[in-house]
Amino acid sequence: MHLIRGGRVVDADGSRAADVAVADGDIVAVGPDAVDEIGGEGAVDAETDATGAVVAPGLIDAHVHVMLDGRPDVATAVADSDYTASYRAAGNLRDALEAGVTTVRDLGSRGTLALDAGEAVAAGDIPGPRVLACGRNVIMTGGHGNWFGREADGPAEVRKAAREQLKRGADVLKCMATGGVLTEGAVTGAPELTPDELAAFTDAAAPTDTPTAAHAHGERGIKNAVAAGISSVEHGTFMDREAAEMMADRGTYWVPTASALRGVADHGVEAGIPEDAVEKGEDAADRFDDAWDHALAADVPIAMGTDAGTPFNFFADIPTELAYMVDYGLSPARALAAATVNAADLLGLDDVGRVATGYRADLVLLEADPTDDVTTWQDPTAVFAAGERVA
């Protein structure tokens, strides 16, 4: 039995002084009487002194790309061998874990790379957070991300493409409802998959109750995705009031990925990002404030995601996303919820996101209360994954 003693637990349920007892990867007792609940001091065979520290849930990033490494021009990754991509994925997952991220959702990588990475982590072959993955994105022919997605046209072909990902073991299905910033020639907000194609996509997911995600910048694409029953809108950069209200009414999650826009807009052409992407990224960044205003006014449910791997958006820096969300209007407490319980709900996980009995012991030790100082997420003093100290 491992006891994390003397800390203050902070999660979506609030703050309280509590010891945390861990056994076989799970939390078995939390509170001032945790030692008594596990049978007394004699049951403790390992201990971490958390005096003066905060014990918080590990972070959940609902949008990453393990095949990418933050390079200025993401399209160049297509030339890398599968071996190189695998080494990169392993390094990215290690960096995320050491930063206090204990669960990630990969929303598009080559082939079965992310699915295989998830199996490798689960088997203990490589260190990393738990990985849920979509396999390949489903996109229109020539659409955003065509260099690594599964191109499909028409409802029947889109349905088949989605089912292919499920056959490979996908935990979530991802499609491109609009163009994007990082594909040359794509129009960022323009609809790509049609309403009928999006309906076929969600229809394919329904029998297995698999969550769905749609890359969508423009308001029309967002509304098309929400109407089709998509579980989460990724980016949502040009969200208008009507789109926000639709999302709130239907419980559609928004995964804003502020880190992705900041990576492009803050670095520019001088850093090697293609000019086309910079122009689109700067325009999107200018309009992002309005999307936040609409989302907050409508009370759209928000889950944290970074789009890690896109230009200058590194896995080691994932916790910075919480500070960006606070900059855009979330309270630190709501940012914590977005990165823990909300993200867990979106991913369909009921055993992570809280420091509570019966939950996985995915935990971080922090120097300060993250509901007072959101930047404290960026420098955890310890990280535990399924009860094992990993950083």
C-alpha positions, 0 to 999 in steps of 0.5 A: 500500500502506497500512502501520499501523506499530508497533502491537500487534495484539489479536484473538481469536487473542491479542496480538502486536507487528505491522505491518499492511499493507493493499491494496485494502481487505484485509489483505495482511500482518501481523507484524514482517516485514510490510514485507518480505512486501509487497516492502520500504519502496518498496511503502509509499505511505501510513502510519499510526503506531500506536506505543503503540496497539492494532490491533483488529478493527472491532466487529460488532453483530448486532442493530440497528434503523436506523429507530430513533433512541433515542427514548423511545417507539419506536412514534411512529416509525411516523408518520415519513415514509420520507424522515425514516426514511432520513435517520435511518438514514444518521445512525445508520450514520455514528454506528456507524462513527465509534464503531468498528462496522464491521458491523451486522445490522439485525433489523427496519425498515420496508419495505426501508429497511435493505436499501436502506441496506446497498446505499447503504453498499456503493456508497459513497453514504453512510458506514457499516458493512457492513449485513446486514438481515432486511427485515421481522420475521415476527410473528403478527397483533397481535404484538410489533412489529406496527406495522412487521413482516409479520403472518402466521398459520399455517405456510403464511403464515409460510413465505410471509412469510419467502420474501418477505423472501428475495425482497427480498434478506434476509441473515437472517430474523427472527421474533418467538417471544414478546411484547416490552417495547416493544409495548403490551399484549404479554406479554414472555415469552409465546409468540407464533409456535407451534412449527409456525409456527417450524418453517415459518419455519426451513424457508423459510430452509433451501434458501439456508442463510440464518441465522435469528433469533428475538426470544424473552424467555420460556423456552418461546419460547426452547425453541420457537425452538431446537427449530425450528433458529433460529440465534440467540435475541435477548434471551433474558431469562428463559432457564432452565437447560434452555433454556441447555443446549438452546442449548449442545447445538445451537450456538444463539447468544445475542445478549443486548442488555443495552443495550436493557434498561439503556436502559429500566430506567435511564431510566423513565417520567420520561424519556418511556418508556411506563409499560407498557414501563417496568414490563416492562423493569424486570421483565426487568432483574431476571431478566436476571442469572439468564439470564446465570448459566445461559448461562455455566454451560452455555457458550452461544455468545454474539454481541454485539448491542445492539438499538440504536435502542431507548429511550436506546440510541444507535448512537454508544454501541454499544461500551458493550455490551462493558462490560455483558457484562463486568459480567454475567460475561464476561471482556474477552477473551470480550467481544472474541470475542463482538463479533468472531469469534463475531458474524462466525460468526453472520452467516455472514461469513468475512472479518471479525473478525480482524486476519489476512491475507486479512481485510477491513481493518476495524480500530480503533486503541485506546489500551489492550489491550481484554482488559485494559480493556474500556472502551477500545472506547468511544473509538477513536483511528482507525477503518478500513473496508475499508482507508479511514480513516473516523474 
